[in-house]
Amino acid sequence: MKLALYVIGIILLLFLFLNKQSKVKVIELFSIWWFRIAMAFVVLFGIHVISGFFGFYVPVNILSGLMIATLGIPGILSVLLISYVL
């Protein structure tokens, strides 16, 4: 836990040394990533609810959400395939 706090502190300290244009770019990329993660969980929860009506279980967990946020539509298909096979 201490190591994670040290890493976060060092990253925030390095962020302070960036110029204004670089800070805007970093914040923009960070906000896009968090929006993708939030939308991935919304989609994942919707799939979970809809598939529950058909007796099919799709887990809502952090790894599935990150996979969907990173891969997009292929991530959704792979989560559904993994859930169906397992």
Secondary structure, 3 states (H helix, E strand, C coil): CHHHHHHHHHHHHHHHCCCHHHHHHHHHHHHHHHHHHHHHHHHHHHHHHHHHCCCCCCCCCHHHHHHHHHHCHHHHHHHHHHHHHC
